[in-house]
Amino acid sequence: MKDVYGQDIENQMRQLYESFNEKDRRRYAAIEAYKLGHGGVAYIADLFGCHPDTIAQGKRDLENLPADEAAGRVRKKGADARMLAKASRASSRRSKLKSRRKRLDRRSAMVRSGQTSD
């Protein structure tokens, strides 16, 4: 299934998709895939750059719309990036401390053995 929509429409669809939060993206992709029928999931996944499983989850979301358990629980954009940055900083600190401990251990081992670093 190729070139179902024109380039202008595809660009507008992508812009709309990008403006949604994660849950709404899944649902929108699922609706577009439903409209296209056979081959629609692959086409939409390629168009939006998402995984077919994301569209499958969107279809399940649509089937359970009246009883949405995740209502009001939408992740904010960039939340993952902040969490990763925080984890990266902590990892960097641990790495620096570990490196410093190794240097100190080497120095104390040299002092005990009577070696000099010169």
C-alpha positions in Angstrom: 0.0 0.0 0.0 1.9 3.0 -1.2 0.9 6.7 -1.8 -2.6 6.3 -0.4 -2.7 10.0 0.5 -0.9 12.8 -1.3 2.3 14.3 0.1 0.5 17.4 1.4 -2.1 15.3 3.3 0.6 13.0 4.7 2.5 16.1 6.0 -0.6 17.4 7.6 -1.4 14.0 9.2 2.2 13.9 10.6 1.9 17.4 12.0 -1.4 16.5 13.6 0.0 13.2 15.0 3.0 15.1 16.5 0.7 17.6 18.2 -1.1 14.8 20.2 0.0 13.3 23.5 1.0 9.7 23.6 -2.4 8.2 24.2 -4.1 10.3 21.5 -1.3 9.4 19.0 -2.1 5.7 19.5 -5.8 6.3 19.0 -5.4 8.5 15.9 -3.0 6.0 14.3 -5.5 3.2 15.0 -8.4 5.1 13.4 -6.3 5.9 10.3 -5.3 2.2 10.1 -8.9 1.1 10.5 -9.9 3.4 7.6 -7.4 1.9 5.3 -8.3 -1.7 6.0 -5.8 -4.4 4.9 -2.2 -3.1 5.0 -3.3 0.0 6.9 -1.3 -0.8 10.0 2.0 -1.1 8.1 1.3 2.0 6.1 0.4 4.2 9.1 3.2 2.8 11.2 5.6 3.8 8.4 4.0 7.2 7.9 4.1 8.1 11.6 7.3 6.3 12.4 5.7 4.2 15.2 5.6 0.5 15.9 2.7 -1.6 14.7 2.2 -2.7 18.3 1.5 0.9 19.2 -1.4 0.9 16.7 -2.6 -2.4 18.1 -2.7 -0.8 21.6 -4.5 2.2 20.1 -7.2 -0.2 18.7 -7.6 -1.7 22.2 -7.8 1.8 23.6 -10.6 2.6 21.2 -12.5 -0.5 22.1 -12.5 0.5 25.7 -13.2 4.2 25.4 -16.1 4.5 27.7 -14.1 2.7 30.5 -10.7 4.3 30.0 -8.7 3.3 33.0 -5.9 5.8 32.1 -8.2 8.8 31.9 -6.2 11.8 33.1 -3.0 9.9 33.3 -1.1 11.1 30.3 2.7 11.5 30.4 4.0 14.9 29.8 6.2 15.4 26.8 9.9 15.3 27.7 9.3 13.5 31.0 11.4 10.5 29.8 14.2 12.8 28.8 14.3 14.4 32.2 14.4 11.0 33.9 17.2 9.8 31.6 19.2 13.0 32.2 18.8 12.5 36.0 19.9 8.9 35.7 22.8 9.8 33.5 24.1 12.4 36.0 23.8 9.9 38.9 25.6 7.3 36.8 28.3 9.8 35.9 28.8 10.6 39.6 29.1 6.9 40.5 31.6 6.4 37.7 33.8 9.3 39.0 33.6 8.1 42.6 34.6 4.6 41.4 37.5 5.9 39.4 38.7 8.0 42.4 38.5 5.0 44.7 40.6 2.9 42.3 43.3 5.7 42.2 43.3 5.9 46.0 43.5 2.1 46.4 46.5 2.0 44.0 48.3 4.8 45.9 47.7 3.2 49.2 48.9 -0.2 47.8 52.1 1.5 46.5 52.7 3.1 49.9 52.3 -0.2 51.7 54.7 -1.9 49.4 57.2 0.9 49.6 57.0 1.9 45.9 57.1 5.5 44.8 55.2 7.0 42.0 58.2 8.8 40.5 
